[in-house]
C-alpha cells in the first residue's frame, strides 16, 4: 500500500490557498470583467503567456496531482476526460469542424491520438476499452445520425470504466465516489427523459445500469413523468433534488448534483492514511477552476450577478 503521509501534508498546505466562499462572492460582485480578472490573478490565477488563466490553472493542478499519486490512484480522475474527448472527436469529425479547441488534456490517452483514431477509423493505438468506445460511437453516428444516442453510449461507457477502475483500486472512498458519479448522472438523465416525454424503452437505454439507486424503478418513474420521478427520488438519499426537478430548473439540478459530490469530498478532510484527500483536493480545485471560468465568462458577456451566482457550485473551503 502506498504511503500517503507526505502527499497528504502537501495537499493540506495547498488547501489553504483554495478560494473561499467569500472569495467567490467577491469575484461575482466584481465591477466588470477586467476587475474580476485582476481579482482572480491576485488569488493565483496567472498565465505566463497571457493565455486563458483557467487553462493554466488546470495544467498546474494536474502537474501537482501527478507528483502526489501513482497512475492507478488517479485513473478514476483521468477517465472522464478520455470519454469527453471521444465525444468531442466524433462531433468534430462528423461535423467537419476543427475539433482541437473541444479536446481536453488530462486523460489516460493523448487527446490528439483519440481524435486521429476517430478520424481515420484506426483504433489500434488505443487501449482495448477506449478503442471499443471510439468504434461503437462512430458506428452509432454512421447508423443513426443521432448525436444524442452517441452521447448516451459514451457517457455510460465512461461511468462503467470509472466503476471498474474504482473496484480495482480497492479503496472505499474511490468506490463511493464512483457510485455518486453514477447516481447523480442517472438523476440528471432521468430528469431529461421525464421532461422530454421519453418512453420506457428510450429511458432504459439512456440510464446507466449502476450506482446505488434502484435503476429499474428509476427508469419506470422517469418514463411516467416528472411527478412519478419526484415521488421515486424523495425517499432516497438524494431527496432534496426532487424540488429542483419539480420546479423545472435543470441548472439548479445540475448544481445540486455537483454540490452533493462536493459534500462527500469534504469528508476527506478527516482522512490521513489514504488517497482520499488527494482526490478530494483535485475535485475541489477543479470545481473552483470551473467556477472562476464561469464567472469570468459571465462578466465578459455582461450577465447579471444573480444569474452568475445561481450557477456557481459550492466550494470545498
N, C-alpha and C positions, 0 to 999 in steps of 0.2 A: 504493500500500500504506500502511495506517495506521501511524503511528509509535507504538510501544508503550513507549518507554523510560520516560516519566514514569509511565504507568499501572502498569508492572511495578514501579517503585520504590515506589509506593503499596501494591501488593499485598505486596511483601516486608515492608513495615512492618506491615501487617495480619497477616501470617502469624505474627508474633511473639506475637500475642495469642490464637492458636488454643489450645484446650485440649490439653494433652499427655496421653500415656497415663497418667501419674501422676495428673493432674487427674481423668481419667475414673474411675480406680480409687478415688480419694478420694470421688468423688461416689457411686459404687456402694456404698462401705463406710460412707457416712453413716448415722448413727443416726436413721432415720425421715425422713419427707417434709419436715418443716419445716427440719430440719438440711440436707438435700440442697438444698432451695430456697434457703436462705441462702447455701450454698456457691456455687451457680450465680449468684446475684446478685452475690456478691463477685467472680466471674470475668467480670462484664459482662452477665449476663442480667437485664435490668431492663425494666420497663414503666411508662410514666408514669401510666397509669390503673389499675394493679394487675390488668390482664388477663393472659392467657397470655404468659409471658416468652419462650417459644419462638416464638410468632407474631410478637411484637415483633422478635425477632432475625431472622426471615425477612424482614420488611419492611425492616429496616435493611440486610440483605445485598443485597437487590435494588436499593435506592437506591444503594448503593456500586458495584455492578456496572454499573448504568446510567450512572454517571459515567465509567467507565473505557473502555467499549467501545461501538461502534456496534451498531445493532439487528441487522445482518447477522451480526455475530460471535457474538452471544448467542442467536440464534434457535434453535440446537440445544438450548439450555438451557431455553427457554420452551416448546417444542413438547410435551414430555411432560405439562406442566400442562394444556394445551388438551385433550388426549385423556383425561386423568383427569377433567376437567370434563364432557366428553361422557358418559363412563360414569356419573358421579355424577348428571348431569341426567336421563339415561334411567331410572336406578334410582329417582330421586325422583319423577319424573312418573308412571311406571307403577306405583309402589307407593303413590302418593298420599300422600307424606310431604313435609315441609318439607325441601328439599334444600340450604338456604343453608349449613348447617354442613359439608356434604360438599364444597363447592366451594373451590378454592384460587386465590389471587392469583398473578400472575407469568407468565401465559400470553401468547400473542400477541393473543388476543381477550379482551374483558371477560367474566368468568365469568358474570355475570348475563345478558349477551347470549346466551351459549351456552344457558343454562338456558331463557330465553324462546323461543329458536328451537326447541328440542326440545318445549317445552310447546305452542306454537302451530302447530308443523309449518310454520313460515315461516322459510326459511333464507337469504333474500337479503341479510341484514345481515352474514353471514359471508363470508370469502373462499371461493373455489370448493372448495378441498381440505377445509376444515373443514365446509362446508355438505354436501358429499358424504358425509363420515363421519357427520355427525349423521343425515342422511336414511337412510343404509343401516343405522345402528344401530337407529333407530326401526322400520324395515321388518323387520329380523330379529326384534325383540321382538314385533311385531304378528303376524308369520307363524308363529313357533315358540314364543313364550313361554319361550324358553330364554336366561336371563341369561348363562350360560357362553358360548354361541355369540356373543352380542353382545360380551362382553368380549374374546373371541379376535379378533373382527374389528377392534375399536377398537385393541387393543394392537398388532396387526400393521400397521394403518394408521399408528399413531404411529411405529413403527420405520421404515417406508417414508418418512415425512415427515422424520424425523431424518436418514436416509441421504441423501435428496435434498438437504437443506439443507447437510449436510456436504460433499457433492460440489460444490455450488455455491460453497461457501466457498473451495475450492481449497487448504485448509490440511491438511497431512498429519496433524497432531495431532488435529484435529477429525474427520477421516475415520477414524482409528484408534479414537477414542472411539466413534463410531457403530458400527463393526464389533464392538467389545467389548460394547456395549449389546445388539446383535443376538445375538451368540454366547451371552452369559450368559442372556438371555431365552429363547433356544431350549433351552439346557441345562435350565432350570427347567421349561419347558413339556414337554420330552421326558420328564423325570423324572415329572411329574404324570401324563402319559399312560401311562407304564410301570407305575406303582404302581396305577393305577386300571383297568388291563387294556384300554385303548382299542385299537381295531383300527387298521389302517394307514390306512384312509380318513379316520377322525377325526383321526389324528395328522398326516396330510398337510395337513389343513385348519388345524390348530392351530399348527404350527411355521411361523415366518416364513421366507420364501424370501430369505435374505440373510445377511450376515456372512461369516466366513472358514471355518466348518465345512462339511463336505460334507453338505448338508441332506438329500439323498435317503437317504444311508447312516444319518444320524442318525434319520430317521423310521422306517426299517425296523428299526433296532436297538431303538428305543423300543417299537414295536409287538410286538417279540419278547419283551419283558420286561426286568426290571432287569439280569439277568446279561449279556444281549446289549448293553444300553446301556452298562454299565460297560466291557465289552470294547472298544466303539467309542471311548469317551472316553479311556481310559488313554494311548494313543499320541499324543493331541493336546496342544496347549499348555495344556489345562485338565484334565490327567490326574488331578491331586490330588482333584478333586471326585468322582471315581468312588468314593472311600472313603465320602464322605458319602451318596452315592446308595445304596451297598451297605448302609450302616447304617440307612437309612430315616429319616435326620434331615433333614427338609425345612428346619427352621430353620437348621441348620448349612450346608446347601447354599446357602440364601439369603445367609447371612453370607459364605460363601466367594466367591460371585459378586460381591458388593459390594466385598469386600476385593481381589479381582483388579483391579477398575477403579481402586480407590484406589492399588494398587501402580503401575499405569500412570500415574496422575496425579502420583505422586512424581517421575517423570522430568521433569516440567515445572520442577522446581527448577533445572535446568541450562539452561533456555531464557531468552534475554534479548531476543529480537527478534521475538517472535510473540505471538499471543493465548493461547498455551498456559498461562502462569501464571495468567491471569485465569480461564480455565475450570477449572483445577485448584483454585484458591482457592475458587471457587463450589462445586465438588463437595465439597471438604474441609469447608467451613463448613456446607454442607447436611447432610453426614454427621454432623458434630458436633452440630448442632441436633437432628437425629433421635435421636441417642444421648442427649442431655440429656432430650428429651421421653420417650423410652422409660424412662430411669432414674427420672425424676420420677413417671411413671405407675406404674411398678413399686413405688416407695416408697409412693405413695398407696394402692395396692391391697395393700400389705404382702406383696409377693412376696419370696422369699429372694434374698440377694445372688448366689448361684451361678446361679440361674435368670435373673436380670437379666444377669449377666456373660456368659453364653454366647450371648446375643442381641445384644450390643453389637458393632458392627462396628469394624474397625481405624481409627485416626485417622491424619491426614496428618503430624502432628508426631512 
